[in-house]
Amino acid sequence: MNYIKQQHAKGFTKDEIREQLLTAGWEQKTVDKYLTEILVKQQNFEESAETVELFARYGKFLTAGEEIKFKYTIGFYIIVITTKRLILLRKFPKQLIEFNLESIEIVEYYTNVKTMKGLFAAGYILGGILFYFFQDVFWNRLGLLIPPAQSMLDLNIFFGLNILSVIILGYVFVMGTIDLVSFLVSFLGRVRIMPKGIGPTDIITTMKPDVEEFIQTMQERIGHQ
């Protein structure tokens, strides 16, 4: 697939690429399958109404001689690859990011499961449960140490909870939820774009065919095999 795209970009015709692959020992059926799948897809993209819309929307960002070659929708981003640049348009909140293709060093997919966030979330949940069931013991002990506070500790305002219990359990619930969500989201994985001298841009997404194709396309564009 990568070879077909590279040769097509160099100007070789479909028949010329077919002959090259057959000469290299590929089977006729396999060659025809991939030639049709890749070249027809590219041709359809170039001739589609979507391309006209892309040029209408992003033409003002193009420089002289620059053309839009590919477009992907990954995560919250619309990704446009031109002959010179990579344009990232985030849907929400809206943001436009541009990189020169020659400045990009790495495009990869990785999953970094945030184990510590999961442990913290479990700690908050377990701690909240223990505190809820043993809060009376805790407040009674505190009331013996600080007698003036006993009247406030005995004042229940919500489901048998005093104001301090509400504050503590509220804090535990919020922090536990934040850490749990962060832990679960980390399983989704990310596409990382690493330009030279600039921090990486990560796009949260699952590994799906469009993501694989985008990474392959970018690796070809930046000179990786």
C-alpha positions as a Markdown table, in Angstrom:
| # | Residue | x | y | z |
|---|---|---|---|---|
| 1 | Met | 0.0 | 0.0 | 0.0 |
| 2 | Asn | 2.8 | 2.4 | 0.9 |
| 3 | Tyr | 4.7 | 1.6 | -2.3 |
| 4 | Ile | 1.6 | 2.1 | -4.5 |
| 5 | Lys | 1.0 | 5.5 | -2.9 |
| 6 | Gln | 4.7 | 6.5 | -3.3 |
| 7 | Gln | 4.8 | 5.5 | -6.9 |
| 8 | His | 1.5 | 7.2 | -7.7 |
| 9 | Ala | 2.8 | 10.4 | -6.1 |
| 10 | Lys | 5.9 | 10.2 | -8.3 |
| 11 | Gly | 3.7 | 10.2 | -11.4 |
| 12 | Phe | 3.6 | 6.5 | -12.4 |
| 13 | Thr | 0.4 | 5.3 | -14.0 |
| 14 | Lys | -1.7 | 2.5 | -12.7 |
| 15 | Asp | -0.5 | 0.1 | -15.4 |
| 16 | Glu | 3.2 | 1.0 | -14.7 |
| 17 | Ile | 2.8 | 0.3 | -11.0 |
| 18 | Arg | 1.0 | -3.0 | -11.7 |
| 19 | Glu | 3.9 | -4.1 | -14.0 |
| 20 | Gln | 6.4 | -3.1 | -11.3 |
| 21 | Leu | 4.6 | -5.2 | -8.6 |
| 22 | Leu | 4.1 | -8.2 | -10.9 |
| 23 | Thr | 7.8 | -8.1 | -11.8 |
| 24 | Ala | 8.7 | -8.1 | -8.1 |
| 25 | Gly | 6.7 | -11.3 | -7.7 |
| 26 | Trp | 3.3 | -10.2 | -6.4 |
| 27 | Glu | 0.2 | -12.2 | -7.4 |
| 28 | Gln | -2.1 | -10.6 | -10.0 |
| 29 | Lys | -5.1 | -10.8 | -7.8 |
| 30 | Thr | -3.4 | -9.1 | -4.8 |
| 31 | Val | -2.0 | -6.4 | -7.1 |
| 32 | Asp | -5.3 | -5.6 | -8.7 |
| 33 | Lys | -7.0 | -5.5 | -5.3 |
| 34 | Tyr | -4.7 | -3.0 | -3.7 |
| 35 | Leu | -4.4 | -0.9 | -6.9 |
| 36 | Thr | -8.1 | -0.5 | -7.1 |
| 37 | Glu | -8.6 | 0.1 | -3.3 |
| 38 | Ile | -5.9 | 2.8 | -3.1 |
| 39 | Leu | -5.9 | 4.6 | -6.4 |
| 40 | Val | -9.7 | 4.6 | -6.8 |
| 41 | Lys | -10.1 | 6.0 | -3.3 |
| 42 | Gln | -7.6 | 8.8 | -4.0 |
| 43 | Gln | -9.3 | 9.6 | -7.3 |
| 44 | Asn | -12.8 | 9.7 | -5.8 |
| 45 | Phe | -11.5 | 11.9 | -3.0 |
| 46 | Glu | -9.9 | 14.4 | -5.5 |
| 47 | Glu | -13.1 | 14.5 | -7.6 |
| 48 | Ser | -15.6 | 14.6 | -4.7 |
| 49 | Ala | -17.7 | 17.6 | -3.6 |
| 50 | Glu | -15.9 | 17.3 | -0.2 |
| 51 | Thr | -12.7 | 18.4 | -1.9 |
| 52 | Val | -14.4 | 21.5 | -3.2 |
| 53 | Glu | -15.7 | 22.2 | 0.3 |
| 54 | Leu | -12.2 | 21.8 | 1.7 |
| 55 | Phe | -10.7 | 24.2 | -0.7 |
| 56 | Ala | -13.5 | 26.7 | 0.0 |
| 57 | Arg | -12.9 | 26.4 | 3.8 |
| 58 | Tyr | -9.2 | 26.2 | 3.9 |
| 59 | Gly | -8.1 | 27.8 | 0.7 |
| 60 | Lys | -7.2 | 31.0 | 2.5 |
| 61 | Phe | -4.5 | 29.1 | 4.4 |
| 62 | Leu | -2.8 | 27.6 | 1.3 |
| 63 | Thr | 0.3 | 29.2 | -0.1 |
| 64 | Ala | 1.2 | 29.4 | -3.8 |
| 65 | Gly | 1.5 | 26.0 | -5.4 |
| 66 | Glu | 0.1 | 24.2 | -2.3 |
| 67 | Glu | -2.7 | 21.6 | -2.7 |
| 68 | Ile | -4.9 | 19.6 | -0.3 |
| 69 | Lys | -4.0 | 15.9 | -0.6 |
| 70 | Phe | -5.8 | 14.1 | 2.2 |
| 71 | Lys | -8.5 | 14.8 | 4.9 |
| 72 | Tyr | -9.2 | 12.7 | 8.0 |
| 73 | Thr | -11.6 | 13.1 | 10.9 |
| 74 | Ile | -9.9 | 11.7 | 14.1 |
| 75 | Gly | -11.2 | 12.3 | 17.6 |
| 76 | Phe | -12.2 | 16.0 | 18.0 |
| 77 | Tyr | -10.0 | 17.0 | 15.0 |
| 78 | Ile | -10.4 | 17.5 | 11.3 |
| 79 | Ile | -6.9 | 16.8 | 9.8 |
| 80 | Val | -5.9 | 18.2 | 6.4 |
| 81 | Ile | -2.7 | 17.2 | 4.8 |
| 82 | Thr | -1.5 | 19.5 | 2.0 |
| 83 | Thr | 1.6 | 19.2 | -0.2 |
| 84 | Lys | 3.5 | 21.3 | 2.3 |
| 85 | Arg | 1.7 | 21.3 | 5.7 |
| 86 | Leu | -0.4 | 19.5 | 8.2 |
| 87 | Ile | -3.4 | 21.4 | 9.4 |
| 88 | Leu | -5.3 | 20.4 | 12.5 |
| 89 | Leu | -8.8 | 21.9 | 13.1 |
| 90 | Arg | -10.2 | 21.1 | 16.5 |
| 91 | Lys | -14.0 | 21.1 | 16.6 |
| 92 | Phe | -14.5 | 22.0 | 20.3 |
| 93 | Pro | -13.2 | 24.2 | 21.6 |
| 94 | Lys | -12.3 | 25.5 | 18.2 |
| 95 | Gln | -8.6 | 25.8 | 17.4 |
| 96 | Leu | -6.4 | 25.8 | 14.3 |
| 97 | Ile | -2.9 | 24.3 | 14.4 |
| 98 | Glu | -0.5 | 24.2 | 11.5 |
| 99 | Phe | 2.8 | 22.4 | 11.0 |
| 100 | Asn | 5.2 | 22.4 | 8.1 |
| 101 | Leu | 5.6 | 18.8 | 7.0 |
| 102 | Glu | 9.4 | 19.1 | 7.0 |
| 103 | Ser | 9.3 | 20.1 | 10.7 |
| 104 | Ile | 7.5 | 16.9 | 11.8 |
| 105 | Glu | 9.8 | 14.2 | 13.3 |
| 106 | Ile | 7.4 | 11.6 | 14.6 |
| 107 | Val | 3.7 | 10.6 | 14.1 |
| 108 | Glu | 2.8 | 7.6 | 16.2 |
| 109 | Tyr | 0.0 | 5.9 | 18.1 |
| 110 | Tyr | 0.5 | 5.1 | 21.8 |
| 111 | Thr | -1.5 | 4.0 | 24.9 |
| 112 | Asn | -0.3 | 5.2 | 28.3 |
| 113 | Val | -2.6 | 3.8 | 30.9 |
| 114 | Lys | -2.5 | 6.1 | 34.0 |
| 115 | Thr | -2.2 | 3.4 | 36.6 |
| 116 | Met | -1.6 | 5.9 | 39.4 |
| 117 | Lys | -4.8 | 7.7 | 38.6 |
| 118 | Gly | -6.6 | 4.4 | 38.9 |
| 119 | Leu | -5.0 | 3.7 | 42.3 |
| 120 | Phe | -5.9 | 7.2 | 43.5 |
| 121 | Ala | -9.5 | 6.7 | 42.4 |
| 122 | Ala | -9.7 | 3.4 | 44.2 |
| 123 | Gly | -8.2 | 5.0 | 47.3 |
| 124 | Tyr | -10.7 | 7.9 | 47.3 |
| 125 | Ile | -13.6 | 5.5 | 46.8 |
| 126 | Leu | -12.4 | 3.1 | 49.5 |
| 127 | Gly | -11.6 | 6.0 | 51.9 |
| 128 | Gly | -15.0 | 7.6 | 51.3 |
| 129 | Ile | -16.8 | 4.3 | 52.1 |
| 130 | Leu | -14.8 | 3.7 | 55.3 |
| 131 | Phe | -15.3 | 7.3 | 56.4 |
| 132 | Tyr | -19.1 | 7.1 | 55.8 |
| 133 | Phe | -19.5 | 4.0 | 57.9 |
| 134 | Phe | -17.1 | 5.1 | 60.7 |
| 135 | Gln | -17.7 | 8.8 | 60.8 |
| 136 | Asp | -19.7 | 8.7 | 64.1 |
| 137 | Val | -16.7 | 7.1 | 65.8 |
| 138 | Phe | -14.4 | 9.7 | 64.4 |
| 139 | Trp | -16.6 | 12.6 | 65.4 |
| 140 | Asn | -17.2 | 11.3 | 68.9 |
| 141 | Arg | -13.5 | 11.0 | 69.4 |
| 142 | Leu | -12.9 | 14.5 | 68.1 |
| 143 | Gly | -15.7 | 15.8 | 70.3 |
| 144 | Leu | -14.0 | 14.4 | 73.4 |
| 145 | Leu | -10.8 | 16.1 | 72.4 |
| 146 | Ile | -12.5 | 19.4 | 71.5 |
| 147 | Pro | -15.7 | 19.7 | 73.7 |
| 148 | Pro | -16.7 | 23.1 | 72.3 |
| 149 | Ala | -17.0 | 21.6 | 68.8 |
| 150 | Gln | -19.4 | 18.8 | 69.9 |
| 151 | Ser | -22.6 | 20.9 | 69.3 |
| 152 | Met | -21.5 | 21.5 | 65.6 |
| 153 | Leu | -20.5 | 17.9 | 65.2 |
| 154 | Asp | -23.9 | 16.7 | 66.3 |
| 155 | Leu | -25.7 | 19.0 | 63.9 |
| 156 | Asn | -26.9 | 16.8 | 61.0 |
| 157 | Ile | -27.8 | 18.7 | 57.8 |
| 158 | Phe | -27.9 | 16.0 | 55.1 |
| 159 | Phe | -28.8 | 12.3 | 55.4 |
| 160 | Gly | -27.3 | 12.1 | 58.9 |
| 161 | Leu | -24.2 | 13.9 | 57.9 |
| 162 | Asn | -22.9 | 17.0 | 59.6 |
| 163 | Ile | -21.3 | 19.9 | 57.6 |
| 164 | Leu | -17.8 | 18.5 | 57.9 |
| 165 | Ser | -18.8 | 15.1 | 56.7 |
| 166 | Val | -20.5 | 16.7 | 53.7 |
| 167 | Ile | -17.4 | 18.7 | 52.8 |
| 168 | Ile | -15.1 | 15.7 | 53.2 |
| 169 | Leu | -17.3 | 13.3 | 51.3 |
| 170 | Gly | -17.9 | 15.9 | 48.6 |
| 171 | Tyr | -14.2 | 16.4 | 48.1 |
| 172 | Val | -13.6 | 12.6 | 48.0 |
| 173 | Phe | -16.3 | 12.1 | 45.5 |
| 174 | Val | -15.1 | 14.9 | 43.2 |
| 175 | Met | -11.4 | 13.9 | 43.3 |
| 176 | Gly | -12.3 | 10.2 | 42.9 |
| 177 | Thr | -14.5 | 10.9 | 39.9 |
| 178 | Ile | -11.8 | 13.1 | 38.2 |
| 179 | Asp | -9.1 | 10.4 | 38.7 |
| 180 | Leu | -11.4 | 7.6 | 37.6 |
| 181 | Val | -12.4 | 9.4 | 34.4 |
| 182 | Ser | -8.7 | 10.2 | 33.7 |
| 183 | Phe | -7.8 | 6.5 | 34.3 |
| 184 | Leu | -10.6 | 5.2 | 32.0 |
| 185 | Val | -9.9 | 7.8 | 29.2 |
| 186 | Ser | -6.2 | 6.8 | 29.2 |
| 187 | Phe | -7.2 | 3.4 | 27.7 |
| 188 | Leu | -8.4 | 5.1 | 24.5 |
| 189 | Gly | -4.9 | 5.8 | 23.3 |
| 190 | Arg | -3.5 | 8.8 | 21.4 |
| 191 | Val | -2.1 | 9.9 | 18.1 |
| 192 | Arg | 1.0 | 11.9 | 18.9 |
| 193 | Ile | 2.4 | 14.4 | 16.4 |
| 194 | Met | 5.9 | 15.5 | 17.3 |
| 195 | Pro | 7.4 | 18.6 | 15.5 |
| 196 | Lys | 11.0 | 19.7 | 15.9 |
| 197 | Gly | 11.6 | 22.0 | 18.8 |
| 198 | Ile | 7.9 | 22.1 | 19.8 |
| 199 | Gly | 5.9 | 20.1 | 22.4 |
| 200 | Pro | 3.8 | 17.2 | 21.1 |
| 201 | Thr | 0.2 | 17.5 | 20.0 |
| 202 | Asp | -1.9 | 14.5 | 21.2 |
| 203 | Ile | -5.3 | 13.5 | 19.7 |
| 204 | Ile | -7.4 | 11.1 | 21.9 |
| 205 | Thr | -8.8 | 8.3 | 19.7 |
| 206 | Thr | -9.1 | 4.6 | 19.3 |
| 207 | Met | -6.9 | 2.7 | 16.8 |
| 208 | Lys | -9.2 | 2.5 | 13.8 |
| 209 | Pro | -8.5 | 2.2 | 10.0 |
| 210 | Asp | -8.6 | 6.0 | 9.5 |
| 211 | Val | -6.0 | 6.4 | 12.2 |
| 212 | Glu | -3.7 | 3.7 | 10.7 |
| 213 | Glu | -4.0 | 5.3 | 7.3 |
| 214 | Phe | -3.3 | 8.8 | 8.6 |
| 215 | Ile | -0.1 | 7.5 | 10.4 |
| 216 | Gln | 1.0 | 5.7 | 7.2 |
| 217 | Thr | 0.4 | 8.7 | 5.1 |
| 218 | Met | 2.3 | 11.0 | 7.4 |
| 219 | Gln | 5.2 | 8.5 | 7.7 |
| 220 | Glu | 5.5 | 8.6 | 3.9 |
| 221 | Arg | 5.3 | 12.4 | 3.8 |
| 222 | Ile | 8.0 | 12.9 | 6.4 |
| 223 | Gly | 10.3 | 10.2 | 4.9 |
| 224 | His | 9.7 | 7.2 | 7.2 |
| 225 | Gln | 9.2 | 3.7 | 5.8 |
